[in-house]
Amino acid sequence: MPTEILMPALSPTMEEGTLAKWLVKEGDTVSAGDLLAEIETDKATMEFEAVDEGVIGKILIPEGSEGVKVNTAIAVLLGEGESVDDIDAGSGKADAQATPAEPSAPASTPAPKEAQAFPAQAQAQADTPAPAAPVKDGQRIFASPLARRIAEQKGLDLTTITGSGPKGRIVKADVESATATDTAKTTETTGAAKAVDATSPAASAPSAGAKPAMPAGMDANTVIKMYEGRDYEEIKLDGMRKIIAARLTEAKQTIPHFYLRRDIKLDALLKFRADLNATLADRGVKLSVNDFIIKACALALQQVPDANAVWAGDRVLKLTASDVAVAVAIEGGLFTPVIQDAEMKSLSALSAQMKDLAARARDRKLAPHEYQGGSFAVSNLGMFGIDNFDAVINPPHGAILAVGAGIKKPIVGKDGELTTATVMSVTLSVDHRVIDGALGAKLLAAITENLENPMAMLA
């Protein structure tokens, strides 16, 4: 029977998206890996590839449609020997828009998050050939290609699953529901997978459609009434702004933040940076202070390894590599691309990668794996003239460093003389569930030592 092509979850927090453009039309023949459409998520515009081969029998959702829910049928793919007449009557555009073809699991049973938390893994599943159709009592069991792939990866027997799709067809929601039940029965064998899943931002993030929390009595209508008679512009929240509002509200309410502050003298770093940039000028390399800060934090996480950790719900995950996220302001929001293995990279390599990530972040061209993960983040507002501030932790990270501007200040020198120095104020926001006060102090001391003695970072 015809196969429904579903709106995919292309980012960890995606609940709905905009079908920006169809790259195929009805009647086109497609193969696995062919581009079908461009989809705008809460983070970026991404291309959506075909999983199976066949003919596009019917497009259910027109391009330009906004608010298309994940798992909604957006088109129908015809297999060999199938025709448009085989498409179930009533599967029109309006019905597909209103009701997802494969409903989510009941609210009382949390649905597995593998596909949302790890889009790259989900894509890898899509690239794997579909397993042969299962047979029970001599009868073929009908299941969607995606349901078969998920079942194969999870080691599930499709003959034990009851389908809820048309004519008893097994769909994604049926396999996910069975996966959740099976996982509960085999905690010992899947505990590690659960722990990793909990590190994803999707593990604790509210749905993308969730409205930012407001005090009691301060809903939208109440606020609007307060400004009756005043001129204002009502700005519609896009997916990114909804996610930022929901996640940071949750982070501030649920993470026990505490703050550690230090002043860091930058004179040695600024001189060292100027010398390096003069030497590297012929190669077109220009290091920024932020490059040194990222490197200093990455090395500090190695020097204080117990602080290189994330909160995973019911456990702490202590990471080996220093994967440092860096906040990048873009129009309408921000990204936190992650530089993996930052402690291993040279300053010039780290600088080049950061420039590339920042440029693609501003164009919303980052792939999900480039802004997921990390154990630690850096947010630098010093370039905007901010002296100091407190940053909100981005879960599941254990800490975030808020960096202010370097300012010339009078200080007392080592011999008691009054002198001046370029001083940068930093604040380390720490998740007390992951890092205690003394450990956080050690981490901040290591960061300070690295920045005040920059040549040691090259040793």
KEBA-32186 format. One line per field, with one value per residue (C-alpha): residue number from 0; residue in one letter; x, z, y. Coordinates in steps of 0.05 Angstrom, whole numbers. Example, Ala and Ser with C-alpha at 12.3 -4.5 7.8 and 13.67 -1.06 7.14 Angstrom:
num = 0_1
residuo = A_S
px = 246_273
pz = 156_143
py = -90_-21
END
This chain:
num = 0_1_2_3_4_5_6_7_8_9_10_11_12_13_14_15_16_17_18_19_20_21_22_23_24_25_26_27_28_29_30_31_32_33_34_35_36_37_38_39_40_41_42_43_44_45_46_47_48_49_50_51_52_53_54_55_56_57_58_59_60_61_62_63_64_65_66_67_68_69_70_71_72_73_74_75_76_77_78_79_80_81_82_83_84_85_86_87_88_89_90_91_92_93_94_95_96_97_98_99_100_101_102_103_104_105_106_107_108_109_110_111_112_113_114_115_116_117_118_119_120_121_122_123_124_125_126_127_128_129_130_131_132_133_134_135_136_137_138_139_140_141_142_143_144_145_146_147_148_149_150_151_152_153_154_155_156_157_158_159_160_161_162_163_164_165_166_167_168_169_170_171_172_173_174_175_176_177_178_179_180_181_182_183_184_185_186_187_188_189_190_191_192_193_194_195_196_197_198_199_200_201_202_203_204_205_206_207_208_209_210_211_212_213_214_215_216_217_218_219_220_221_222_223_224_225_226_227_228_229_230_231_232_233_234_235_236_237_238_239_240_241_242_243_244_245_246_247_248_249_250_251_252_253_254_255_256_257_258_259_260_261_262_263_264_265_266_267_268_269_270_271_272_273_274_275_276_277_278_279_280_281_282_283_284_285_286_287_288_289_290_291_292_293_294_295_296_297_298_299_300_301_302_303_304_305_306_307_308_309_310_311_312_313_314_315_316_317_318_319_320_321_322_323_324_325_326_327_328_329_330_331_332_333_334_335_336_337_338_339_340_341_342_343_344_345_346_347_348_349_350_351_352_353_354_355_356_357_358_359_360_361_362_363_364_365_366_367_368_369_370_371_372_373_374_375_376_377_378_379_380_381_382_383_384_385_386_387_388_389_390_391_392_393_394_395_396_397_398_399_400_401_402_403_404_405_406_407_408_409_410_411_412_413_414_415_416_417_418_419_420_421_422_423_424_425_426_427_428_429_430_431_432_433_434_435_436_437_438_439_440_441_442_443_444_445_446_447_448_449_450_451_452_453_454_455_456_457_458
residuo = M_P_T_E_I_L_M_P_A_L_S_P_T_M_E_E_G_T_L_A_K_W_L_V_K_E_G_D_T_V_S_A_G_D_L_L_A_E_I_E_T_D_K_A_T_M_E_F_E_A_V_D_E_G_V_I_G_K_I_L_I_P_E_G_S_E_G_V_K_V_N_T_A_I_A_V_L_L_G_E_G_E_S_V_D_D_I_D_A_G_S_G_K_A_D_A_Q_A_T_P_A_E_P_S_A_P_A_S_T_P_A_P_K_E_A_Q_A_F_P_A_Q_A_Q_A_Q_A_D_T_P_A_P_A_A_P_V_K_D_G_Q_R_I_F_A_S_P_L_A_R_R_I_A_E_Q_K_G_L_D_L_T_T_I_T_G_S_G_P_K_G_R_I_V_K_A_D_V_E_S_A_T_A_T_D_T_A_K_T_T_E_T_T_G_A_A_K_A_V_D_A_T_S_P_A_A_S_A_P_S_A_G_A_K_P_A_M_P_A_G_M_D_A_N_T_V_I_K_M_Y_E_G_R_D_Y_E_E_I_K_L_D_G_M_R_K_I_I_A_A_R_L_T_E_A_K_Q_T_I_P_H_F_Y_L_R_R_D_I_K_L_D_A_L_L_K_F_R_A_D_L_N_A_T_L_A_D_R_G_V_K_L_S_V_N_D_F_I_I_K_A_C_A_L_A_L_Q_Q_V_P_D_A_N_A_V_W_A_G_D_R_V_L_K_L_T_A_S_D_V_A_V_A_V_A_I_E_G_G_L_F_T_P_V_I_Q_D_A_E_M_K_S_L_S_A_L_S_A_Q_M_K_D_L_A_A_R_A_R_D_R_K_L_A_P_H_E_Y_Q_G_G_S_F_A_V_S_N_L_G_M_F_G_I_D_N_F_D_A_V_I_N_P_P_H_G_A_I_L_A_V_G_A_G_I_K_K_P_I_V_G_K_D_G_E_L_T_T_A_T_V_M_S_V_T_L_S_V_D_H_R_V_I_D_G_A_L_G_A_K_L_L_A_A_I_T_E_N_L_E_N_P_M_A_M_L_A
px = 0_23_73_61_120_119_142_210_239_302_325_324_269_227_153_130_161_150_149_188_195_180_238_195_126_71_91_166_205_252_305_332_375_341_322_247_237_267_241_249_259_264_339_353_329_347_339_296_317_276_283_253_246_180_136_108_34_5_30_-13_19_34_99_99_54_73_62_63_68_122_96_42_35_61_61_46_98_74_112_118_50_13_-27_-60_-125_-93_-87_-140_-200_-205_-130_-135_-94_-139_-142_-66_-55_-101_-82_-14_-16_22_-1_48_48_-2_18_22_77_137_156_228_271_324_301_294_356_401_380_446_430_360_390_437_376_345_407_404_366_298_293_250_175_159_110_63_21_38_11_54_55_49_94_120_194_211_175_215_281_267_245_308_354_317_316_239_198_145_102_90_66_-5_-11_-55_-49_-96_-114_-72_-8_48_70_125_83_68_142_161_108_134_205_186_154_212_262_228_236_310_338_406_419_395_416_475_432_383_439_465_394_385_444_405_373_308_309_284_260_187_152_168_96_98_86_136_115_83_61_-10_-59_-7_-28_-27_-97_-83_-19_-53_-109_-56_-34_-101_-98_-22_13_53_74_56_114_97_143_181_202_271_244_193_248_293_237_214_282_314_253_258_333_328_271_298_374_404_451_507_558_633_667_739_779_830_890_898_962_1005_952_943_1018_1025_965_995_1061_1026_983_1044_1077_1014_995_1026_980_919_907_883_869_816_815_754_797_844_784_756_825_835_767_780_847_817_766_824_860_798_766_711_681_677_608_534_469_433_369_385_461_521_560_634_661_731_741_731_672_661_598_603_543_535_483_441_381_322_360_425_461_512_555_601_675_691_759_777_835_869_864_916_895_896_853_806_800_785_732_699_695_664_613_594_585_541_502_484_460_423_462_488_473_442_504_543_502_484_524_582_592_611_593_624_582_623_589_653_656_591_621_588_632_602_538_510_494_439_463_443_422_450_516_548_571_576_628_602_657_659_701_775_781_842_838_884_911_960_1022_1061_1108_1051_1059_998_996_946_926_875_825_769_712_684_627_622_549_550_498_503_476_538_593_601_629_701_704_676_728_784_756_753_823_849_816_846_916_912_892_942_999_979_1046_1033_972_1019_1062
pz = 0_-10_41_77_78_147_171_203_269_244_309_382_400_337_347_284_224_159_93_57_-12_-48_-91_-125_-156_-162_-211_-199_-188_-128_-98_-27_-14_-64_-38_-28_7_46_117_165_237_300_287_212_142_125_66_74_38_13_52_1_-74_-110_-144_-111_-115_-79_-43_19_47_0_4_48_100_171_236_206_264_266_241_199_131_79_17_-7_-39_-88_-94_-153_-180_-138_-166_-141_-135_-79_-35_20_6_51_60_36_51_105_143_139_163_223_247_247_208_262_330_387_446_502_547_607_572_553_481_467_446_404_338_367_411_357_287_259_287_258_190_196_207_145_104_125_78_105_132_97_113_173_167_220_210_137_129_114_169_140_172_149_128_187_236_208_215_287_305_275_312_378_369_369_337_294_299_373_357_341_287_295_223_165_158_219_191_242_245_281_343_352_351_396_447_446_452_514_546_527_554_621_625_607_648_658_583_563_622_585_526_572_606_540_517_580_560_500_507_484_546_591_543_541_474_420_422_496_516_561_633_661_732_751_721_670_608_539_543_611_587_523_563_604_540_510_478_470_404_399_349_364_344_330_365_317_335_359_406_435_449_480_525_547_558_595_639_656_666_714_753_759_760_827_801_842_819_825_805_790_758_708_687_612_598_587_542_501_489_472_425_389_379_353_305_277_266_235_192_129_138_144_217_268_338_381_457_453_421_481_529_494_496_569_589_549_584_652_642_633_693_736_704_757_733_661_673_655_692_664_705_755_746_727_663_669_599_574_520_529_484_493_470_451_449_382_374_311_288_332_380_390_376_419_369_402_389_403_430_440_486_428_377_364_373_298_284_340_314_243_266_311_253_208_260_277_203_189_254_231_165_204_166_224_226_292_313_311_366_409_468_504_579_586_552_542_534_518_520_532_458_469_525_583_645_678_679_702_647_651_646_583_605_611_617_686_680_636_638_628_602_608_575_589_622_646_722_778_817_873_845_875_912_938_886_853_779_723_687_637_678_653_700_692_727_728_734_763_769_842_826_784_814_886_909_920_854_818_851_826_756_755_785_729_676_708_711_637_615_659_635_562_539_584_541_484_525
py = 0_72_99_165_214_246_314_297_320_354_386_365_414_412_400_435_468_506_467_522_491_426_402_349_348_296_242_248_185_188_144_139_200_245_314_322_389_447_451_509_486_527_532_528_513_441_395_332_269_210_146_99_96_105_156_219_202_261_323_335_398_456_493_554_520_540_503_433_385_332_264_297_264_314_270_200_155_101_35_-11_-30_23_80_143_103_63_125_120_164_224_232_304_364_391_326_317_387_380_311_277_212_176_203_213_165_182_239_192_152_194_179_159_218_184_213_283_282_254_276_251_182_186_203_144_101_131_114_41_-6_-26_-97_-148_-147_-193_-251_-279_-342_-340_-269_-209_-157_-87_-35_33_34_79_33_-26_10_32_-38_-69_-21_-33_-108_-111_-166_-134_-197_-179_-108_-89_-36_25_50_38_-35_-52_-24_-15_57_96_110_35_18_76_55_-16_10_50_-11_-57_-6_-6_-81_-81_-25_-58_-65_4_46_75_95_129_167_193_211_252_296_322_390_357_313_368_422_440_432_482_507_521_593_627_623_685_704_686_735_760_722_754_783_814_847_872_905_942_978_994_1063_1060_1049_985_932_860_814_742_692_648_577_599_653_604_554_606_632_563_532_589_598_524_529_588_555_485_491_511_565_594_646_654_719_737_793_769_812_811_850_788_757_820_826_752_757_817_780_718_757_793_725_694_753_722_662_706_685_735_709_742_746_700_646_648_645_583_550_568_539_475_464_481_426_377_405_399_337_329_394_370_341_347_334_273_271_216_216_258_244_260_274_258_311_386_403_478_513_586_633_668_724_721_760_741_696_659_594_557_519_468_462_389_367_441_423_386_443_495_568_580_518_535_607_584_534_586_637_584_562_634_652_592_603_673_643_588_535_495_420_395_358_424_457_397_370_402_405_479_544_613_676_738_806_843_861_899_940_901_902_840_798_732_680_627_555_519_449_398_437_440_512_574_630_701_746_821_874_885_953_993_997_1020_960_947_913_855_902_945_1000_1031_1016_1002_938_914_875_830_811_741_704_629_605_535_479_458_389_376_420_440_507_485_448_508_552_506_508_584_588_543_587_649_618_599_668_705_660_648_619_559_542_524_477
END
